[in-house]
Amino acid sequence: MSDEGGRSFLATGANTGIGRATAEELARRGGRVFIASRSAAKGAAAVGAIRAATGNESVFFLALDLADLESVRACAAAFLARGEALHVLINNAGVGGAHGLTTQGFELMFGVNHLGHFALTQLLLPCLTDSVPSRIVNVSSDAHYNARGIDFEALRRPARNITGLHEYAVSKLCNVLFTQELARRLAGTGVTSYALHPGVVASDIWRRVPWPVRPLITRRMLSVTEGAATSLYCATSPDVAQVSGRFYDKCAERAPSPVATPELAAELWQRSEAWTAPYLSDSEPGAALSRLRLRVRALGGVRGRAGSVLGYGADQREKPG
């Protein structure tokens, strides 16, 4: 078990489920832990419970609604205003079986599971870069193997059936693609990225699946403590400190879906960047993005490499709308 004293972690959706178990273990190991979640009441309750269980008072709450990019920007601004280091960002929050659209009009599972985390990561990237060595951990799923690709037009429509399993699989594929593209764009900066399958866990992610179906889906799933093991491994293990962009299952590397190609990852990045652009600028976090460009260059990247982290440079292609 690693000693995480002096290191800071931010985990989304850590008021419940796998995220809560992950946050509690990190606090037990001495980490400084930020719980980012939508409900202030549930977040405060989780903070209190984790402090009591671990004896670690360095556990804090940040308000975050991943279905609203304005809320994502406000969360990042609140964290950056503290002037603290960030060593590990754990993009853990997710929904399954959800129906509807985000505030900005995206299919809800795509919006929460990928797009909100894409924006949050971009906004916190300068802080992660200033705190190297640092990590970005994206909680995906082996459900991503069921996605045959991404219908970008469908990302503007609600889930089409009662379970929403197709849309969920696509959102989890996006997590894998995002991780791979982060690794390519951040190579040499000291920031590494990881995607993982936590196991099939009976967590609150399935809360929106209708009652007749939900118990059938969850009855043989893992506990949240068991499900947190691979998240903790990717967040803290020295065994993976020198690798980036890989997919993990049961604390071991596993080949991702062959659908997860560099070309699809690049397209997803460009579209995600275009969709979130209004929320990544004209703010203190947006200003911080300029500092990242300077830092990447200082670490030895040429203009093309530095620009590719944030989507500009000589090889920049037209962004899809």
Secondary structure, 3 states (H helix, E strand, C coil): CCCCCCCEEEEECCCCHHHHHHHHHHHHCCCEEEEEECCHHHHHHHHHHHHHHHCCCCEEEEECCCCCHHHHHHHHHHHHCCCCCCCEEEECCCCCCCCCECCCCCEHHHHHHHHHHHHHHHHHHHHHHHCCCEEEEEECCHHHHHCCCCCHHHHHCCCCCCCCHHHHHHHHHHHHHHHHHHHHHCCCCCEEEEEEECCCECCHHHCCCCCCCHHHHHCCCECHHHHCHHHHHHHHCHHHCCCCCEEEECCEECCCCCCCCHHHHHHHHHHHHHHHHHHCCCCHHHHHHHHHHHHHHHCCCCHHHHHHHHCCCCCCCCCCC
